[in-house]
Amino acid sequence: MTQASAEYARPELLAEADWLEAHLDDPNVRVIDCATFDLYQKAHIKNAVGLRVNPVIKNADDTVHVMPPDQFAKLMGDLGVGPDTTVVTYDTAGGVPASRMWWALNYYGHTNAKVLNGGWEKWFHEGRPVSREIPKVSAPAFVPATNEDLLCPLDYGKSHVEDSKVLYLDMRSEGEWTGETTRGNKRSGHIPGAVHLEWTNFMNAEPNRTWKSAAELKALLDAAGVTPDREVITY
């Protein structure tokens, strides 16, 4: 743990590069590369496993929603993730797919999960161990235990749009927030009353995109009105 990460309320949710390098050969640690599989095959962190499915963990039969329990349990088993495994996720896209995987693990009850601070870019630029070898892993039983508190149902969201105790935090790009970028959708814009903080504001500059300090993040959130007394729903 670095001095900077120790400032966070939950520093254990991030894995620093020094810690991960020291645990690369630990059989109880599973590193998951959340980039596309073709990028994984070109090079990845030593001993990492790669995703042969959609990197955002979407339902194969309904790409709007997260994988259902049976699909996610099979995926975790194929990746060698069991009930006692410490999972570290990373990607090549600033942490977005890695954070989605982290969320999905927590949603299905596996809270022993971390996101690599700085991702592939920082790891690679620091000359840490990389490989093209695809490791062989066992397939332990992964038993999902869904935590519904981590998900906002649509009906709940719609019924709390005008609730002053609920804050909607829009993490999308500026163009999506204003409606100038539709991404092929018939409707555009944002939820009424939401505040906008594009996810990139939480990260330090490229190429080694790491999370900003706890003090910087608090100032950013305070300025946007994201305070502990309100229930925050992100999208």
N, C-alpha and C positions, 0 to 999 in steps of 0.2 A: 504494500500500500504506500502510495506517495503522500507527501504532505498535503498536496492539493486535493487528492481524493479523500483524505481524512476529514476534510471540511464538510463533506456531504452528510446529510442526515442518514443516508443508506449507502455508505461506500461499498458495501459488499455486492451491490448490483452491478458494479463495474469490475472488469478484470484489467489490471495494468499489464503491460507487455513483460516487465521483469518477472512478475508472478507467473504468468502463463509459460514463459520460457523455462522456468524452473520446474513446471509441472507437466511438460509435454509428454513425458514417458510414464506419468501416473496412470495406472489402469482405471482409476475411478474418475478420471477427467476425460470428457468427450468434447472435442472442439468441432463445431459445425460451421462449415463454410456456406454462407447463405447467398452467395453469388450464383449466377447461372452455371449449370454443370459444365458447359464448354470452357468457361473461365477457370473453374475449379481444376479441370483436367490440365490446363496449361501450367498452372503453378498454384500452390496453396501452402498454408502453414503446415509444417511437419506433423504428421499423424492426424490431420483433420479429415473429417468425412464430408462428402458433398451431397447436395440435394439433387436428386434426379427428377424432382417434381417442381411445380410452380414455386418459386422462392418466396412468395408471399403467403404460403400455407393456405391456399384457397381450396374450397370444396371442389373435388373433381367433377361433380355433377351440377354444381351451382356456384359459379365463380364469384358471386357477390359476397358469399359468407365464408367464414373460417371452416377448415376441415371439421367434419363431425368426429365424435370420439373414436369410432372404429378405424377411420382412415388415419387419424393422428397417431393412434396406438401402433398401427402397423408401421408407419413411417419411423416412429421413435425406435421400435424394435429393430428395424432394418439399419438404423444409424448406430445401434449399440447403446441406447440410452435406457437404463434401468432405474428402479426406484432410488438407488443410492448414488447415482451418477451426478457429478458436478458438470454442468453443461456450460460451455463458453461459446457464444455465437459471434460471428464477425462477417463483414461483407466488403465489397469494393465500392459501395454507393453511399458513403457517409454515415452508415449505421441504420438506414431505414429497414431493409430486409432483416438485418440481425435483430433489431428491436421488435419487429413483428414476430419473429420466432421466439424471442424472449417472452413476449406477451402471451403467445399461444401456449408455451410451456406453463406459465403461471396460471392461465385460464384452465388448463387441464390438470392443475394441482401439483406441478413440478416446480417448486419455488427455488430449488437449488440451481439457479441459472444466473449467468452474468453475460454482459455485453463487453467485448474487447474495446477498450478505450483507444480510439485512433484507427481501429480496423486494420485491413490489409495494407493500406498505404503506409501507415506509420511503421508497422511491422517490417515491411519490405525495405523501406528507406533506412531503417536502422540496421539492416543486414542480419536479421534474425533468421533462424532455421526455416527453410522452405523446401518443398518437395513436389514431385509429380507422381509419386507412388500413391496408389489408392489402398489404404489399409484394410485388412480383413478384420471384421469385428463380429463378436457373437451377437445373437439376437435375444436379449433378455425380455422378459415380459414387462410391458409398460401398461399400467392400469390407470386410465384417466379418471380424475376426480374433479368434475367440472365446478369451477367457482363462478357462479352467475353474477356475483357482485362486481366482477371486472368488466362486465358487458352492459351497455345501456340498450334495453329493448326499444324498438321504434315507438311503440305506444307510450312508454314512459317519457322518451325524449319529446315527443309532440305535446304531451300534456304539461310539460314544464317549461315551455318556451318563454312564458311570461312570469315565471317564478323568479323573484329577485334573489333567492337563495341559491339558485343554480346558474352557473356560468358556462357557456359553450365556448370552447377554445378551438378556433379554426387554425390548423397547422399547415394548410396547403399553401401553394404559391400565391403571389400577389395577383396574377392573372386569373386564377381560379376564384379567389376571394371577390374580385371585382366583377367577375362574370365574363371578362374578355376572353378567357380560355375555357372552352367547354369540354375538351377531351372527348368529344363525340356525343356528349349527353344532350338530350332534348331541352333540359332546363339548366340554368347556370345561376351563379350568385352564392349567397351564404344564408345560414340560419339567422332569422331576425334576432337582433340583440347580441349576437356573438361578437367576440373580440378576435383579432387576427394577429398571430405571431407565427410566421413561416418557420418551419422546423430548423431551417439553416441558421436562424438567429441564435439557436442554443449551442451552436458548434463554433469552434475556433476555425481560423482560415485554413484553406488547403495549402500544401498537400496532405499534411498530417492532421486530419480533421478529428480533433478530440473535443470532449465536452468542455464547455466553459466552466470557470470556477463556481463554487456554490454562491459566493457573494455576487458574481455577475448574473447568475441565473435568478437569484432572489430579486435583484434590482430590476431585471427585465420583466419578471412576472408581476412585481409590485406596481410597476408603471402601467401595466396593462389591466390592472384590477383583479389579477388572479391571486386571491388571498385565501388563507386557511379557513376562514369562516364560511366559504361558499363551496358547494358541491361543484366540482369541475368535470365537465363532459368534453372529451377531446374528439376531434374528427378531422 
